[in-house]
Amino acid sequence: MSNSRSTSELINCLAEDLAPARPTAGFGKILLGWVAIAAIVVFAGLIGTHVRADLGARLTDLQFVVEALSLVLIGVSAGALALALSIPGSNWAGPRRLLVFACGLLLAAAGFSLASHWQNIAALGMGFRPLLYCSTAVIVYGVVPAIILVLALVRAAPLRAGPVFFLALLAAGSLGAFALKFSCINDNLLHLALAHWLPALGFGLLGLILGRFLMPWEKSLSRLAKRIEQKQPYPESTTRE
């Protein structure tokens, strides 16, 4: 067994039965509250900007519906998984399976679009300004849900801060990409990948840095676990970090 795997298992074992240091609301209440606020923010953003003129026709297109549904499921399941990994006693297996399913569904929709319209893959909207506008819009739509979820996670104080905050910002970015589908008129696959989905993923990667900044004790816990495994005394000065 590798040291990294042993360290992870030891930390999870030590934290398995811990209660939150500060009282937190239940997993279900936090998740429902966050989803409700995110929905309000998304709809308010659409009202404040504009809805695409052909939305009625697009809602009857299976490709459009599957892509939108995939983004919603990714957003909700990633947010639920981030909370489940942060609140002791929460079941994270269900959100994880839903997240894998949603990502697979989006990839399947992208594959079908590529197979059906490969000859027009780079034909529309690949100028710099459309890419910049849509990429920025994804972050703008997702920033308020991201802040609310991050505040809830900071209160829960997760041990694995990097992956948890990655999931949180991925959730917010996916909801931002979902909202943008109702205002952006360009459904070209390459545009969607570069200007909608990639910024959502990049927003999630930013969470890896944010988690290590907000929750700096993960590295100290890893060093402590390794020293316990090696039966070495842990320096008193390090425990104060």
C-alpha positions in Angstrom: 0.0 0.0 0.0 1.4 3.4 -1.0 2.1 6.1 1.6 -0.3 8.5 0.0 -3.1 6.0 0.1 -2.3 5.1 3.7 -2.3 8.7 4.7 -5.7 9.3 3.1 -7.2 6.2 4.8 -5.8 7.2 8.2 -7.2 10.8 7.9 -10.6 9.5 6.9 -10.6 6.9 9.7 -9.7 9.6 12.3 -12.4 12.0 11.0 -15.1 9.4 10.4 -17.0 9.8 13.7 -16.2 13.5 14.3 -19.0 15.9 14.9 -18.8 19.4 13.4 -16.8 21.9 15.5 -19.5 24.4 14.9 -23.1 23.5 14.6 -24.3 23.3 11.0 -27.7 22.8 9.4 -28.6 19.4 8.0 -27.2 18.3 4.6 -30.7 18.4 3.0 -31.6 21.9 4.3 -28.3 23.4 3.1 -28.6 21.8 -0.3 -32.2 22.8 -0.8 -31.5 26.3 0.3 -28.5 26.6 -2.0 -30.4 25.2 -5.0 -33.3 27.6 -4.3 -31.0 30.7 -4.1 -29.1 29.6 -7.2 -32.4 29.2 -9.2 -33.4 32.7 -8.1 -30.1 34.2 -9.1 -30.2 32.4 -12.5 -33.7 33.6 -13.4 -33.0 37.1 -12.2 -29.9 37.2 -14.4 -31.9 36.0 -17.4 -34.6 38.7 -16.7 -31.9 41.3 -16.3 -30.2 40.4 -19.7 -32.3 38.7 -22.4 -33.7 35.4 -23.4 -32.9 34.0 -26.9 -35.7 34.7 -29.4 -35.9 31.1 -30.6 -36.1 29.6 -27.1 -39.6 28.1 -27.7 -38.3 26.2 -30.7 -35.1 25.1 -29.0 -37.0 23.6 -26.0 -38.5 21.1 -28.5 -35.0 20.0 -29.6 -33.8 16.9 -27.8 -30.1 17.9 -28.2 -30.7 21.3 -26.5 -32.8 19.7 -23.7 -30.3 17.0 -22.9 -27.4 19.4 -22.8 -29.3 21.8 -20.5 -30.4 18.9 -18.2 -26.8 17.6 -18.0 -25.5 20.9 -16.9 -28.2 21.2 -14.2 -27.5 17.7 -12.9 -23.7 18.4 -12.9 -24.3 21.6 -10.9 -26.7 20.0 -8.3 -24.8 16.8 -7.9 -21.4 18.5 -7.6 -22.8 20.9 -5.0 -24.4 18.0 -3.1 -21.2 16.0 -3.2 -19.2 19.0 -1.9 -21.6 19.3 1.0 -21.7 15.6 1.7 -17.9 15.4 1.8 -17.9 18.3 4.3 -20.7 17.4 6.7 -20.0 14.3 8.9 -22.6 11.5 8.5 -23.7 12.6 5.0 -24.1 9.9 2.3 -21.9 11.0 -0.6 -22.3 7.8 -2.8 -25.6 9.0 -4.3 -24.3 12.5 -5.4 -21.2 10.9 -6.8 -23.1 8.5 -8.9 -25.4 11.3 -10.1 -22.3 13.4 -11.0 -20.8 10.6 -13.0 -24.1 10.0 -14.8 -24.5 13.7 -15.6 -21.0 14.0 -17.0 -21.5 10.9 -19.1 -24.8 12.3 -20.4 -23.1 15.6 -21.4 -20.3 13.8 -23.2 -22.8 11.6 -25.0 -24.7 14.7 -26.2 -21.5 16.2 -27.3 -20.5 13.1 -29.2 -23.9 12.9 -30.9 -23.6 16.6 -31.9 -20.1 16.0 -33.2 -21.2 13.0 -35.3 -24.2 14.8 -36.7 -22.6 18.2 -37.5 -18.9 17.5 -37.8 -18.7 19.4 -41.1 -19.9 22.6 -39.4 -18.0 22.2 -36.2 -15.9 25.4 -36.6 -18.3 27.4 -38.8 -20.0 29.7 -36.3 -19.1 32.2 -33.7 -15.4 31.5 -33.2 -14.4 35.1 -33.0 -12.7 36.4 -29.9 -15.5 38.6 -28.7 -18.2 35.9 -28.5 -15.8 33.6 -26.7 -14.9 36.3 -24.2 -18.5 37.4 -23.7 -19.8 33.9 -23.0 -16.9 32.9 -20.8 -17.4 36.0 -18.7 -21.2 35.4 -18.5 -20.7 31.8 -17.2 -18.7 33.2 -14.3 -21.1 36.1 -13.7 -24.1 33.8 -13.5 -22.2 31.4 -11.2 -20.5 33.8 -8.8 -23.3 34.3 -6.4 -24.1 30.6 -6.0 -20.4 30.0 -5.7 -20.0 32.5 -2.8 -23.0 31.1 -0.9 -21.8 27.5 -1.3 -18.2 28.4 -0.3 -19.5 30.2 2.9 -21.5 27.0 3.8 -18.4 24.9 3.2 -16.1 27.1 5.2 -18.5 26.8 8.2 -18.5 23.0 7.8 -14.6 23.1 7.7 -13.9 20.1 5.3 -10.7 18.1 5.8 -10.2 17.6 2.0 -10.5 21.3 1.1 -9.1 21.1 -2.4 -11.4 18.6 -4.0 -14.4 19.9 -2.0 -14.0 23.5 -3.2 -13.3 22.2 -6.7 -16.7 20.5 -6.7 -18.3 23.7 -5.2 -17.0 26.0 -7.9 -17.6 23.4 -10.6 -21.3 23.3 -9.4 -21.6 27.0 -9.7 -19.9 27.2 -13.1 -22.2 24.4 -14.4 -25.2 26.3 -13.3 -23.8 29.4 -15.0 -23.3 27.5 -18.2 -26.9 26.2 -17.9 -28.2 29.7 -17.6 -26.2 30.9 -20.6 -27.9 28.3 -22.8 -31.1 30.4 -22.5 -29.5 33.6 -23.7 -26.7 32.6 -26.1 -28.0 31.8 -29.6 -24.9 29.9 -30.7 -25.4 26.2 -30.3 -22.2 25.2 -32.2 -20.4 22.4 -30.3 -17.0 24.0 -30.5 -18.4 27.3 -29.2 -20.2 25.5 -26.3 -17.0 23.6 -25.4 -14.7 26.6 -25.4 -17.0 29.3 -24.2 -19.5 27.5 -21.9 -18.1 24.2 -20.6 -14.4 25.0 -20.4 -14.9 28.2 -18.2 -17.1 26.1 -15.9 -14.4 23.6 -15.5 -11.8 26.4 -15.1 -13.9 27.9 -12.4 -13.8 24.5 -10.6 -10.0 24.3 -10.9 -9.9 27.7 -9.2 -11.5 26.0 -6.2 -8.5 23.8 -5.7 -6.4 26.9 -5.0 -9.2 28.6 -3.0 -9.6 25.5 -0.8 -5.9 25.3 0.1 -6.0 29.1 0.9 -9.2 29.0 3.1 -8.4 25.6 4.7 -4.6 25.5 5.3 -4.6 22.6 7.8 -4.9 19.8 5.2 -1.1 19.8 4.6 -0.4 19.7 8.3 -2.8 16.8 8.8 -1.1 14.8 6.0 2.3 15.4 7.7 0.9 14.3 11.0 -0.6 11.1 9.5 2.7 10.2 7.8 4.6 10.6 11.1 2.1 8.5 12.9 2.5 5.8 10.3 6.3 6.0 10.6 6.0 6.1 14.4 8.0 9.3 14.5 7.3 12.1 17.1 5.4 15.0 15.6 7.2 18.3 16.4 5.3 20.6 18.7 6.0 23.6 16.5 4.3 22.1 13.5 1.0 21.5 15.4 0.7 25.3 15.8 0.6 25.9 12.1 
